[in-house]
Amino acid sequence: MEWLNSMSVPSKPVAAFALSLVAGVFILLGSVVMSMFALGFPGMMMGGTEGMQVGTGMTGSMMGGMMVPWMLGSVPVLVAFGIASGIMVILGAVMLYTRSAENHLWGAIILAFSLVSILGSMGGLLVGLVLGMLGGILALTWTDTGKPIQQTGITLPTSA
């Protein structure tokens, strides 16, 4: 029973893990939404003359028809940035929970890739960016407070 009293309770950065995990999911969701709007929904371009055509109508007159193809060429790269940053935030959150002694490393990774998500997924619809920043900051400032459990002995009087 004495060894049970001397055991320490392992402490985990649960709040930082939960916030970062949700942030990673929102960042992945944001990159999917960005790719759907930038590249078009399936069947969106199949509408014939009424369909959406690049370089015509308002976009053709506003941008001169030259800017739109260039922007559409960089969209797959930005979507890849969004997917990669979402995966890295989720990986950082899982590693933060499993290897909580390395909280500074995983917190910095979560924070950095949450910021990079602005490029590829609109910051995870802005929710992922905010949650990732909070999770990364909590991970950086987390300290292990697991202290040995001390059981105080209570003596009862034996006189009746």
Backbone as JSON Lines, residues from 0, in Angstrom:
{"i":0,"aa":"M","n":[0.82,-1.19,0.0],"ca":[0.0,0.0,0.0],"c":[0.86,1.26,0.0]}
{"i":1,"aa":"E","n":[2.08,1.14,0.52],"ca":[2.97,2.29,0.56],"c":[3.38,2.74,-0.85]}
{"i":2,"aa":"W","n":[3.59,1.79,-1.77],"ca":[3.98,2.15,-3.12],"c":[2.86,2.86,-3.85]}
{"i":3,"aa":"L","n":[1.64,2.58,-3.48],"ca":[0.49,3.26,-4.07],"c":[0.45,4.72,-3.64]}
{"i":4,"aa":"N","n":[0.83,4.99,-2.43],"ca":[0.83,6.37,-1.94],"c":[1.95,7.19,-2.55]}
{"i":5,"aa":"S","n":[3.03,6.54,-2.99],"ca":[4.17,7.3,-3.52],"c":[4.08,7.49,-5.03]}
{"i":6,"aa":"M","n":[3.05,6.96,-5.67],"ca":[2.91,7.12,-7.12],"c":[2.54,8.56,-7.46]}
{"i":7,"aa":"S","n":[3.01,9.01,-8.62],"ca":[2.63,10.35,-9.05],"c":[1.56,10.25,-10.13]}
{"i":8,"aa":"V","n":[0.74,11.25,-10.17],"ca":[-0.35,11.29,-11.15],"c":[0.19,11.97,-12.4]}
{"i":9,"aa":"P","n":[0.19,11.28,-13.56],"ca":[0.67,11.93,-14.77],"c":[-0.31,13.01,-15.22]}
{"i":10,"aa":"S","n":[0.22,14.13,-15.56],"ca":[-0.61,15.26,-15.98],"c":[-0.47,15.43,-17.48]}
{"i":11,"aa":"K","n":[-1.56,15.71,-18.15],"ca":[-1.56,15.89,-19.6],"c":[-2.16,17.25,-19.93]}
{"i":12,"aa":"P","n":[-1.69,17.89,-21.0],"ca":[-2.26,19.17,-21.43],"c":[-3.55,18.95,-22.21]}
{"i":13,"aa":"V","n":[-4.61,18.61,-21.51],"ca":[-5.86,18.22,-22.15],"c":[-6.51,19.39,-22.89]}
{"i":14,"aa":"A","n":[-6.51,20.56,-22.3],"ca":[-7.15,21.72,-22.95],"c":[-6.43,22.08,-24.24]}
{"i":15,"aa":"A","n":[-5.1,22.1,-24.21],"ca":[-4.32,22.41,-25.41],"c":[-4.53,21.35,-26.47]}
{"i":16,"aa":"F","n":[-4.6,20.08,-26.05],"ca":[-4.83,18.98,-26.99],"c":[-6.2,19.12,-27.66]}
{"i":17,"aa":"A","n":[-7.24,19.36,-26.87],"ca":[-8.6,19.44,-27.41],"c":[-8.76,20.62,-28.36]}
{"i":18,"aa":"L","n":[-8.25,21.78,-27.95],"ca":[-8.35,22.96,-28.82],"c":[-7.59,22.76,-30.12]}
{"i":19,"aa":"S","n":[-6.4,22.18,-30.04],"ca":[-5.58,21.99,-31.23],"c":[-6.19,20.94,-32.16]}
{"i":20,"aa":"L","n":[-6.77,19.9,-31.59],"ca":[-7.4,18.87,-32.41],"c":[-8.6,19.43,-33.17]}
{"i":21,"aa":"V","n":[-9.43,20.19,-32.5],"ca":[-10.58,20.82,-33.16],"c":[-10.1,21.83,-34.21]}
{"i":22,"aa":"A","n":[-9.03,22.54,-33.89],"ca":[-8.47,23.5,-34.86],"c":[-8.0,22.79,-36.12]}
{"i":23,"aa":"G","n":[-7.33,21.66,-35.97],"ca":[-6.87,20.91,-37.13],"c":[-8.02,20.43,-38.0]}
{"i":24,"aa":"V","n":[-9.1,20.02,-37.36],"ca":[-10.28,19.58,-38.12],"c":[-10.88,20.77,-38.89]}
{"i":25,"aa":"F","n":[-10.96,21.93,-38.24],"ca":[-11.49,23.1,-38.93],"c":[-10.57,23.55,-40.07]}
{"i":26,"aa":"I","n":[-9.27,23.41,-39.89],"ca":[-8.34,23.79,-40.95],"c":[-8.51,22.86,-42.15]}
{"i":27,"aa":"L","n":[-8.65,21.57,-41.91],"ca":[-8.92,20.65,-43.01],"c":[-10.25,20.95,-43.68]}
{"i":28,"aa":"L","n":[-11.26,21.25,-42.89],"ca":[-12.57,21.61,-43.43],"c":[-12.48,22.89,-44.26]}
{"i":29,"aa":"G","n":[-11.71,23.85,-43.79],"ca":[-11.54,25.1,-44.53],"c":[-10.84,24.89,-45.86]}
{"i":30,"aa":"S","n":[-9.86,23.99,-45.91],"ca":[-9.19,23.74,-47.18],"c":[-10.11,23.03,-48.17]}
{"i":31,"aa":"V","n":[-10.99,22.17,-47.67],"ca":[-11.96,21.52,-48.56],"c":[-12.95,22.54,-49.09]}
{"i":32,"aa":"V","n":[-13.42,23.43,-48.23],"ca":[-14.36,24.47,-48.66],"c":[-13.7,25.41,-49.66]}
{"i":33,"aa":"M","n":[-12.44,25.77,-49.39],"ca":[-11.73,26.66,-50.3],"c":[-11.55,26.01,-51.67]}
{"i":34,"aa":"S","n":[-11.21,24.73,-51.68],"ca":[-11.02,24.06,-52.96],"c":[-12.33,23.93,-53.72]}
{"i":35,"aa":"M","n":[-13.44,23.74,-52.99],"ca":[-14.73,23.63,-53.67],"c":[-15.14,24.95,-54.31]}
{"i":36,"aa":"F","n":[-14.91,26.05,-53.62],"ca":[-15.3,27.34,-54.19],"c":[-14.33,27.82,-55.25]}
{"i":37,"aa":"A","n":[-13.05,27.54,-55.08],"ca":[-12.06,28.03,-56.04],"c":[-12.03,27.18,-57.3]}
{"i":38,"aa":"L","n":[-12.14,25.87,-57.13],"ca":[-12.07,24.99,-58.29],"c":[-13.45,24.65,-58.85]}
{"i":39,"aa":"G","n":[-14.48,24.95,-58.1],"ca":[-15.84,24.69,-58.55],"c":[-16.39,23.4,-58.0]}
{"i":40,"aa":"F","n":[-17.68,23.39,-57.75],"ca":[-18.35,22.18,-57.33],"c":[-18.38,21.21,-58.5]}
{"i":41,"aa":"P","n":[-18.46,19.92,-58.26],"ca":[-18.59,18.99,-59.39],"c":[-19.87,19.29,-60.17]}
{"i":42,"aa":"G","n":[-19.74,19.43,-61.46],"ca":[-20.9,19.71,-62.3],"c":[-21.2,21.19,-62.44]}
{"i":43,"aa":"M","n":[-20.45,22.06,-61.76],"ca":[-20.72,23.49,-61.84],"c":[-20.38,24.04,-63.22]}
{"i":44,"aa":"M","n":[-19.33,23.52,-63.83],"ca":[-18.92,24.01,-65.13],"c":[-19.7,23.36,-66.27]}
{"i":45,"aa":"M","n":[-20.6,22.46,-65.97],"ca":[-21.3,21.72,-67.01],"c":[-22.62,22.37,-67.41]}
{"i":46,"aa":"G","n":[-22.82,23.6,-67.09],"ca":[-24.1,24.24,-67.34],"c":[-24.26,24.82,-68.73]}
{"i":47,"aa":"G","n":[-23.35,24.55,-69.64],"ca":[-23.47,25.07,-71.0],"c":[-23.13,26.55,-71.04]}
{"i":48,"aa":"T","n":[-23.9,27.32,-71.8],"ca":[-23.63,28.75,-71.91],"c":[-24.02,29.5,-70.65]}
{"i":49,"aa":"E","n":[-24.93,28.92,-69.87],"ca":[-25.32,29.58,-68.62],"c":[-24.36,29.24,-67.49]}
{"i":50,"aa":"G","n":[-23.45,28.29,-67.72],"ca":[-22.52,27.87,-66.68],"c":[-21.49,28.96,-66.39]}
{"i":51,"aa":"M","n":[-20.72,28.72,-65.4],"ca":[-19.69,29.68,-65.0],"c":[-18.47,29.49,-65.88]}
{"i":52,"aa":"Q","n":[-18.06,30.52,-66.61],"ca":[-16.91,30.43,-67.48],"c":[-15.87,31.45,-67.04]}
{"i":53,"aa":"V","n":[-14.63,31.01,-67.01],"ca":[-13.55,31.87,-66.56],"c":[-13.22,32.9,-67.62]}
{"i":54,"aa":"G","n":[-13.06,34.15,-67.21],"ca":[-12.65,35.2,-68.12],"c":[-13.78,35.88,-68.85]}
{"i":55,"aa":"T","n":[-15.01,35.59,-68.5],"ca":[-16.13,36.23,-69.16],"c":[-16.94,36.99,-68.13]}
{"i":56,"aa":"G","n":[-17.81,37.82,-68.61],"ca":[-18.71,38.55,-67.71],"c":[-17.95,39.53,-66.84]}
{"i":57,"aa":"M","n":[-18.32,39.57,-65.57],"ca":[-17.75,40.56,-64.66],"c":[-16.27,40.29,-64.41]}
{"i":58,"aa":"T","n":[-15.87,39.03,-64.27],"ca":[-14.46,38.76,-64.0],"c":[-13.58,39.13,-65.18]}
{"i":59,"aa":"G","n":[-14.09,38.97,-66.38],"ca":[-13.31,39.33,-67.55],"c":[-13.1,40.82,-67.65]}
{"i":60,"aa":"S","n":[-14.08,41.61,-67.29],"ca":[-13.94,43.05,-67.39],"c":[-13.17,43.62,-66.22]}
{"i":61,"aa":"M","n":[-13.3,43.02,-65.03],"ca":[-12.61,43.57,-63.86],"c":[-11.13,43.26,-63.87]}
{"i":62,"aa":"M","n":[-10.76,42.07,-64.28],"ca":[-9.37,41.67,-64.2],"c":[-8.7,41.57,-65.56]}
{"i":63,"aa":"G","n":[-9.39,41.93,-66.57],"ca":[-8.8,41.91,-67.89],"c":[-8.63,40.51,-68.46]}
{"i":64,"aa":"G","n":[-9.14,39.51,-67.79],"ca":[-9.03,38.15,-68.3],"c":[-7.67,37.51,-68.09]}
{"i":65,"aa":"M","n":[-6.67,38.26,-67.63],"ca":[-5.33,37.72,-67.47],"c":[-5.08,37.17,-66.07]}
{"i":66,"aa":"M","n":[-5.71,37.75,-65.09],"ca":[-5.42,37.4,-63.71],"c":[-6.1,36.11,-63.28]}
{"i":67,"aa":"V","n":[-7.28,35.83,-63.81],"ca":[-8.04,34.68,-63.35],"c":[-7.34,33.36,-63.65]}
{"i":68,"aa":"P","n":[-6.82,33.11,-64.84],"ca":[-6.11,31.84,-65.06],"c":[-4.87,31.7,-64.17]}
{"i":69,"aa":"W","n":[-4.18,32.77,-63.9],"ca":[-3.01,32.71,-63.02],"c":[-3.42,32.35,-61.6]}
{"i":70,"aa":"M","n":[-4.51,32.95,-61.13],"ca":[-4.98,32.64,-59.78],"c":[-5.47,31.21,-59.68]}
{"i":71,"aa":"L","n":[-6.14,30.71,-60.7],"ca":[-6.62,29.34,-60.66],"c":[-5.47,28.35,-60.74]}
{"i":72,"aa":"G","n":[-4.34,28.75,-61.29],"ca":[-3.18,27.88,-61.33],"c":[-2.53,27.73,-59.97]}
{"i":73,"aa":"S","n":[-2.67,28.7,-59.1],"ca":[-2.05,28.62,-57.78],"c":[-2.98,28.02,-56.73]}
{"i":74,"aa":"V","n":[-4.22,27.81,-57.06],"ca":[-5.18,27.28,-56.08],"c":[-4.81,25.88,-55.62]}
{"i":75,"aa":"P","n":[-4.4,24.95,-56.48],"ca":[-4.02,23.63,-55.96],"c":[-2.85,23.69,-54.97]}
{"i":76,"aa":"V","n":[-1.93,24.6,-55.19],"ca":[-0.81,24.76,-54.25],"c":[-1.31,25.26,-52.91]}
{"i":77,"aa":"L","n":[-2.23,26.22,-52.93],"ca":[-2.77,26.74,-51.68],"c":[-3.63,25.7,-50.96]}
{"i":78,"aa":"V","n":[-4.37,24.91,-51.71],"ca":[-5.16,23.84,-51.1],"c":[-4.23,22.81,-50.46]}
{"i":79,"aa":"A","n":[-3.1,22.52,-51.12],"ca":[-2.12,21.59,-50.54],"c":[-1.54,22.17,-49.25]}
{"i":80,"aa":"F","n":[-1.28,23.49,-49.21],"ca":[-0.83,24.14,-47.98],"c":[-1.87,23.97,-46.87]}
{"i":81,"aa":"G","n":[-3.13,24.14,-47.21],"ca":[-4.2,24.01,-46.22],"c":[-4.32,22.6,-45.67]}
{"i":82,"aa":"I","n":[-4.25,21.62,-46.56],"ca":[-4.35,20.23,-46.12],"c":[-3.14,19.86,-45.28]}
{"i":83,"aa":"A","n":[-1.95,20.27,-45.72],"ca":[-0.73,19.95,-44.97],"c":[-0.74,20.62,-43.59]}
{"i":84,"aa":"S","n":[-1.19,21.86,-43.53],"ca":[-1.2,22.53,-42.23],"c":[-2.26,21.93,-41.31]}
{"i":85,"aa":"G","n":[-3.39,21.51,-41.84],"ca":[-4.39,20.83,-41.01],"c":[-3.88,19.51,-40.46]}
{"i":86,"aa":"I","n":[-3.19,18.74,-41.31],"ca":[-2.62,17.47,-40.86],"c":[-1.55,17.7,-39.81]}
{"i":87,"aa":"M","n":[-0.73,18.72,-40.0],"ca":[0.34,18.99,-39.04],"c":[-0.21,19.48,-37.69]}
{"i":88,"aa":"V","n":[-1.28,20.24,-37.71],"ca":[-1.89,20.67,-36.45],"c":[-2.48,19.48,-35.71]}
{"i":89,"aa":"I","n":[-3.15,18.58,-36.44],"ca":[-3.69,17.37,-35.8],"c":[-2.57,16.49,-35.28]}
{"i":90,"aa":"L","n":[-1.52,16.31,-36.07],"ca":[-0.38,15.51,-35.63],"c":[0.29,16.14,-34.4]}
{"i":91,"aa":"G","n":[0.43,17.46,-34.42],"ca":[1.0,18.15,-33.25],"c":[0.15,17.98,-32.01]}
{"i":92,"aa":"A","n":[-1.16,17.99,-32.18],"ca":[-2.06,17.81,-31.03],"c":[-1.94,16.41,-30.46]}
{"i":93,"aa":"V","n":[-1.91,15.4,-31.33],"ca":[-1.79,14.02,-30.86],"c":[-0.44,13.79,-30.19]}
{"i":94,"aa":"M","n":[0.61,14.32,-30.79],"ca":[1.94,14.15,-30.19],"c":[2.07,14.93,-28.89]}
{"i":95,"aa":"L","n":[1.4,16.06,-28.79],"ca":[1.39,16.81,-27.54],"c":[0.76,15.99,-26.43]}
{"i":96,"aa":"Y","n":[-0.29,15.27,-26.74],"ca":[-0.95,14.46,-25.72],"c":[-0.13,13.22,-25.36]}
{"i":97,"aa":"T","n":[0.48,12.6,-26.36],"ca":[1.22,11.37,-26.07],"c":[2.61,11.66,-25.5]}
{"i":98,"aa":"R","n":[3.24,12.74,-25.91],"ca":[4.57,13.1,-25.42],"c":[4.51,14.49,-24.79]}
{"i":99,"aa":"S","n":[3.83,14.58,-23.69],"ca":[3.59,15.88,-23.08],"c":[4.85,16.52,-22.5]}
{"i":100,"aa":"A","n":[5.92,15.77,-22.34],"ca":[7.17,16.36,-21.85],"c":[7.79,17.28,-22.91]}
{"i":101,"aa":"E","n":[7.46,17.06,-24.18],"ca":[7.98,17.88,-25.27],"c":[6.97,18.95,-25.68]}
{"i":102,"aa":"N","n":[6.31,19.52,-24.69],"ca":[5.21,20.45,-24.98],"c":[5.66,21.69,-25.73]}
{"i":103,"aa":"H","n":[6.89,22.15,-25.54],"ca":[7.34,23.36,-26.24],"c":[7.47,23.11,-27.74]}
{"i":104,"aa":"L","n":[7.99,21.95,-28.12],"ca":[8.13,21.61,-29.53],"c":[6.78,21.5,-30.21]}
{"i":105,"aa":"W","n":[5.87,20.74,-29.62],"ca":[4.57,20.51,-30.25],"c":[3.71,21.77,-30.2]}
{"i":106,"aa":"G","n":[3.85,22.57,-29.17],"ca":[3.14,23.84,-29.12],"c":[3.59,24.79,-30.22]}
{"i":107,"aa":"A","n":[4.91,24.81,-30.47],"ca":[5.43,25.67,-31.54],"c":[4.97,25.19,-32.91]}
{"i":108,"aa":"I","n":[4.92,23.86,-33.09],"ca":[4.44,23.31,-34.37],"c":[2.97,23.65,-34.58]}
{"i":109,"aa":"I","n":[2.17,23.5,-33.54],"ca":[0.74,23.82,-33.63],"c":[0.55,25.3,-33.95]}
{"i":110,"aa":"L","n":[1.29,26.14,-33.27],"ca":[1.19,27.59,-33.49],"c":[1.62,27.98,-34.9]}
{"i":111,"aa":"A","n":[2.74,27.43,-35.36],"ca":[3.25,27.78,-36.68],"c":[2.31,27.34,-37.8]}
{"i":112,"aa":"F","n":[1.83,26.11,-37.73],"ca":[0.96,25.62,-38.8],"c":[-0.45,26.19,-38.72]}
{"i":113,"aa":"S","n":[-0.84,26.66,-37.55],"ca":[-2.11,27.39,-37.47],"c":[-2.0,28.72,-38.21]}
{"i":114,"aa":"L","n":[-0.85,29.36,-38.08],"ca":[-0.63,30.62,-38.81],"c":[-0.51,30.38,-40.31]}
{"i":115,"aa":"V","n":[0.15,29.29,-40.71],"ca":[0.3,28.98,-42.14],"c":[-1.06,28.67,-42.77]}
{"i":116,"aa":"S","n":[-2.0,28.23,-41.96],"ca":[-3.32,27.87,-42.5],"c":[-4.07,29.06,-43.08]}
{"i":117,"aa":"I","n":[-3.62,30.26,-42.81],"ca":[-4.24,31.45,-43.41],"c":[-4.12,31.37,-44.93]}
{"i":118,"aa":"L","n":[-2.98,30.88,-45.41],"ca":[-2.76,30.8,-46.85],"c":[-3.64,29.76,-47.53]}
{"i":119,"aa":"G","n":[-3.73,28.58,-46.94],"ca":[-4.34,27.48,-47.64],"c":[-5.77,27.16,-47.31]}
{"i":120,"aa":"S","n":[-6.26,27.62,-46.19],"ca":[-7.63,27.24,-45.85],"c":[-8.39,28.37,-45.16]}
{"i":121,"aa":"M","n":[-8.02,29.58,-45.46],"ca":[-8.66,30.75,-44.86],"c":[-8.6,30.69,-43.34]}
{"i":122,"aa":"G","n":[-7.51,30.14,-42.83],"ca":[-7.37,30.02,-41.38],"c":[-8.35,29.04,-40.78]}
{"i":123,"aa":"G","n":[-8.74,28.03,-41.55],"ca":[-9.72,27.07,-41.05],"c":[-11.04,27.74,-40.78]}
{"i":124,"aa":"L","n":[-11.48,28.54,-41.76],"ca":[-12.71,29.34,-41.63],"c":[-12.6,30.3,-40.45]}
{"i":125,"aa":"L","n":[-11.41,30.72,-40.15],"ca":[-11.03,31.64,-39.08],"c":[-11.18,31.01,-37.69]}
{"i":126,"aa":"V","n":[-12.03,30.03,-37.55],"ca":[-12.21,29.34,-36.27],"c":[-10.98,28.48,-35.99]}
{"i":127,"aa":"G","n":[-10.48,27.78,-37.0],"ca":[-9.3,26.94,-36.83],"c":[-8.07,27.73,-36.46]}
{"i":128,"aa":"L","n":[-7.94,28.92,-37.04],"ca":[-6.81,29.78,-36.71],"c":[-6.85,30.2,-35.24]}
{"i":129,"aa":"V","n":[-7.99,30.65,-34.79],"ca":[-8.12,31.12,-33.4],"c":[-7.92,29.97,-32.42]}
{"i":130,"aa":"L","n":[-8.57,28.83,-32.67],"ca":[-8.43,27.68,-31.78],"c":[-7.01,27.13,-31.79]}
{"i":131,"aa":"G","n":[-6.39,27.12,-32.95],"ca":[-5.0,26.66,-33.05],"c":[-4.04,27.57,-32.32]}
{"i":132,"aa":"M","n":[-4.27,28.87,-32.42],"ca":[-3.42,29.81,-31.68],"c":[-3.59,29.61,-30.18]}
{"i":133,"aa":"L","n":[-4.82,29.47,-29.72],"ca":[-5.05,29.24,-28.29],"c":[-4.44,27.92,-27.83]}
{"i":134,"aa":"G","n":[-4.63,26.86,-28.62],"ca":[-4.06,25.57,-28.27],"c":[-2.55,25.58,-28.25]}
{"i":135,"aa":"G","n":[-1.93,26.26,-29.22],"ca":[-0.47,26.36,-29.25],"c":[0.08,27.16,-28.09]}
{"i":136,"aa":"I","n":[-0.59,28.24,-27.74],"ca":[-0.14,29.05,-26.6],"c":[-0.31,28.28,-25.3]}
{"i":137,"aa":"L","n":[-1.43,27.57,-25.15],"ca":[-1.62,26.75,-23.95],"c":[-0.58,25.64,-23.87]}
{"i":138,"aa":"A","n":[-0.22,25.07,-25.01],"ca":[0.8,24.02,-25.01],"c":[2.17,24.58,-24.64]}
{"i":139,"aa":"L","n":[2.47,25.78,-25.1],"ca":[3.77,26.39,-24.77],"c":[3.87,26.77,-23.3]}
{"i":140,"aa":"T","n":[2.78,27.16,-22.71],"ca":[2.81,27.62,-21.31],"c":[2.46,26.52,-20.32]}
{"i":141,"aa":"W","n":[2.16,25.31,-20.8],"ca":[1.77,24.22,-19.91],"c":[2.96,23.73,-19.1]}
{"i":142,"aa":"T","n":[2.73,23.45,-17.83],"ca":[3.76,22.85,-16.98],"c":[3.19,21.6,-16.34]}
{"i":143,"aa":"D","n":[4.05,20.65,-16.08],"ca":[3.62,19.4,-15.47],"c":[3.42,19.63,-13.98]}
{"i":144,"aa":"T","n":[2.2,19.51,-13.56],"ca":[1.89,19.73,-12.14],"c":[1.62,18.42,-11.42]}
{"i":145,"aa":"G","n":[1.99,17.3,-12.05],"ca":[1.78,16.01,-11.41],"c":[2.72,15.84,-10.23]}
{"i":146,"aa":"K","n":[2.2,15.91,-9.07],"ca":[2.99,15.79,-7.86],"c":[2.63,14.49,-7.16]}
{"i":147,"aa":"P","n":[3.55,13.97,-6.4],"ca":[3.22,12.73,-5.69],"c":[2.01,12.92,-4.77]}
{"i":148,"aa":"I","n":[1.2,11.9,-4.75],"ca":[0.01,11.93,-3.9],"c":[0.44,11.71,-2.46]}
{"i":149,"aa":"Q","n":[0.09,12.59,-1.61],"ca":[0.41,12.47,-0.2],"c":[-0.88,12.16,0.56]}
{"i":150,"aa":"Q","n":[-0.85,11.08,1.25],"ca":[-2.01,10.71,2.03],"c":[-1.71,11.02,3.49]}
{"i":151,"aa":"T","n":[-2.54,11.83,4.05],"ca":[-2.34,12.2,5.45],"c":[-2.94,11.12,6.33]}
{"i":152,"aa":"G","n":[-2.2,10.78,7.35],"ca":[-2.68,9.76,8.27],"c":[-3.58,10.4,9.33]}
{"i":153,"aa":"I","n":[-4.72,9.84,9.52],"ca":[-5.64,10.33,10.55],"c":[-5.63,9.32,11.68]}
{"i":154,"aa":"T","n":[-5.33,9.81,12.84],"ca":[-5.34,8.92,14.01],"c":[-6.61,9.16,14.79]}
{"i":155,"aa":"L","n":[-7.27,8.11,15.1],"ca":[-8.49,8.2,15.87],"c":[-8.19,7.83,17.34]}
{"i":156,"aa":"P","n":[-8.81,8.5,18.24],"ca":[-8.57,8.15,19.64],"c":[-9.14,6.77,19.93]}
{"i":157,"aa":"T","n":[-8.35,5.98,20.66],"ca":[-8.78,4.61,20.96],"c":[-9.54,4.49,22.29]}
{"i":158,"aa":"S","n":[-9.56,5.59,23.07],"ca":[-10.29,5.5,24.35],"c":[-11.78,5.65,24.11]}
{"i":159,"aa":"A","n":[-12.53,4.83,24.78],"ca":[-13.96,4.86,24.6],"c":[-14.69,5.53,25.71]}
